[in-house]
């Protein structure tokens, strides 16, 4: 006699700016420069885009799209095996460069939830990072590679542009449960994903996500210096990010949101 396996609730994480303190595509780009995969002209163009965002001449979404476009254009014709080596170096150097709150949230949810991540980061990096962090499934940017092992510059998969759809397709494929489900993200591209779950968390949100979180009553978490600030139900609470018991209390407080 067989028994039906009870589906665990789903927990979906954005990575860049949510769990990880820097965009993995930025880290990979820098590593590709260091290894000589990209020519110095890439560094000049890359810095120009970064400066435009730093000086608030473009929105984060515009900056993100420009970085993806620049990387995709420059990776065309490069050998995948060289980028795989660069991705391995990103993993070795930066796998523990995480935010305190979201790392603690991840550890807590791993006990009870099915863990997935939906990200704009390159698959070559995420396939190393995701298992290390405890994710069971990941959806990342994939670029086409020709029969010679070179990138064509064509996207095979770009889930970051519709994370809600990626989450729904995952639920349908794996019969995941949305009862007690959780999702966390930091920008407007995460809204469609957050809208699918029971507990949606806006972490260090940009303006677009912040406004949506306020409209929908989603908790907002800000991690800044030695403090974690939780804005929920017209109340603000501060927790010390250097005190593990305080961080865990912040996690439980946010997960109490309904």
N, C-alpha and C positions, 0 to 999 in steps of 0.2 A: 504494500500500500504506500502511495506517495503522498507527501504533504506539501502544501503550497508554501513557498518561502515568502515570508512577510517582507515587503519592500521597505527599505530604510528611507527616511525623508532625505530629500536632496539638498545639498549645500553647494552653491555656485559662486566662485570667486573670479573677479577680475584680478589681473596680476600687476601690471605696470601702474605705479602710483597708489596701489591699494595694498597688495602684499609686499611688493618689491619697491624699494625706494627710488629706483631709476628705471626708465624704459629699457627693456631688454634689447630692443632694436637699436637704441643708442649705444648700449654697451657692446653689442655685436658689431656695429659700425666702427666703433673705436678700435676694436680688436682686429677687424679686417684692415684697417689702416696700419696698425702696428705690425701686422704680418705681411704687409705689402700687397694684399689682395686688391685694395683700392689705391688709386694713385693720389698724390697730394691735392689735386684739384678737388677731389671729393671733400677733403677736410675744409677747404675754403668755402665751398657751397654749403656744407653741413653747418659750419659756424655762422654763416649768414642767416640761415633759418633759425638757429638757436637764439641768435641776438634779436631777431624780429619778435620772437616770443618773449624773451626776457624783457624787452622794452615795451611789451604789450601792444605791439603794432598789429599782431594777429591773435586770434583766439586760440585756445589750446586745441580745439578740433581742427582748425586750419593748420596749425603747426604739426599736429599728428599726421594729417594727410600729406603734408609736404615732405615730412621725413620718410613716410612710406613710399611716396612717389620717387624721391631721390634715391633711396636704397634700391628700389626695384629697377630703376633705370641703370644704375651703376653695377648691379649684380649680374646683369645680362652678359652672357658669354663667359662668366667665371665658373671655375670647376666647383661642383658641390662638395667634393672631398676636402677642398681647402677650407670652405666655409664650415664644414663639420668640425674641423680642427679648431677653428676660431670659436665655434659654439662651445666646444669642450673647455676651452680656456675661460670663457665667460662663466661657465658652470663652476669651475674650480675657484675662480676669483670672487664671485659675487653671490653664491648660492645662499649665504647666511645674512645678506644685507637686506634685512626685512624690517618692517614696522613692528613695534612691540605689540600693539593692540591686535592687529590682524593675524600676527603669528600666534598669539594666545587664543584668538577665536578659532583659528584653523586647528590647533591642537585639541581644543575642547569639542569641536564638531566632529572631528575624526572618530571620536568614541561612539557616535550614534548615527552619523549621517553618511550618505553616499557622496563622495567628494569629487566635484568636477571644476575645471577652470575653462573659461572662454576668454581668449586673449588675442590681441593683434600681434603678439610676438611671433617670431619665426619658429616653425616646428623644430628646426635643428637645435635650437636652444631649449625649447619647452620640453622636448622628449627626454632631456636630462633632468631638468628642474622639477617637472611635475611629479615623477615618482619619488624623488628625494623629499619633497614637501608633503607627500602622502595623498596626492590626487590619484584617483582611480581612472579617470578619463580626462582627456584634454582636447580642446578645439583651438587650433592655432593657424596662423597664416602659412599657407603652403604655396610654393612657387614651382612651376613646371620645370622639369629637367629633361633635356633631350637624350638621345641614345649615346651621345658622347660624354654624358655626365656633366653637361654645362647648363646653366640656367638660361631659359628663353626670355625671361622678363614677363611671362604670363602667369597670372594668378590662377591656381587650381582651387584654392579655398581662402576665403577672407571673412571669417565669422564675425569679426569685430564690427562690421557694418550692419549686422542684424543679430545681436546677441539673443534677443527674445526668440527668434526663429530657431537658432542653434539649440537653445535650451528646450524648446518644445519638441524638436526632432529627437533630442536625447531622451526625453521622457517617453516619447512614443516607442523608440527603439528598445529601451531597456526596462520599460514598464516601471519607471521610477515613481516615487510618491511625492506629491507636492504638499501633503499634509505635514505641517511642521517644517516646511522648507524655508531655507535662508539663502539670501544672496547679498553680496557686498560689492560696491564699485565706487569710482571716484569722478566720473565724467558723464556727460550727456549720452555717450555711446552705451552706457550701462543701463539706462532707464528702461529699455524694453526688456532686459533681463530681470531687473528688479521688480518690474510690474507683474511678473509671473509667479512670484513666491509669496508666502505668508508673512515672512519677516524680511523686509528690505532695509538695508543699511547704507547710508551715504557716508563714505569715509573721505575726509579731507576734500570735500566736493568742490568742483568748479562752479561757476555761477549758474550754469544751466541745470546741473543736477541739484544744487542747493535749492533753487526756486521750485523745482519739481518735488523735492523732498518735503518742503514746507507745505506745498499744496496738498500732498497726499498723506501728510502726517508721519512720514518715515523718520526714524531717529537719525541724527547727524552726529558723527564722531570726528573730533579734531584731535590729532596727535601733534603736539608742538612742544619742542624742547623736553622738559621733564614732566609734562602733564598730558593727560588724556581727558578731553572735555566731551561730555555727552549732552547733546541738546535733544530733549524729549519731553513732549507734553508740556510745553511752555516752561520747562525747568532746565537748568544747566547744572550739571554736577562735574566736579573735577576729581580725577584719580591720579595718583602718582605712578608714572610709567616706570620708575626705578624700583618700585615695590611690587613683587610678584603677586601678593595677595590683593593688592589694590587693582592690578591689571585684571585679575580673574574676576574680581567684583564688578569691574566695568563691563566685562564680557557678559556676565550673568544678567546685569542690569539691562543691557541692550537686548539680549535674547528674551527678556520678559515682555518686550514690546509686542502688541497685537494690533 
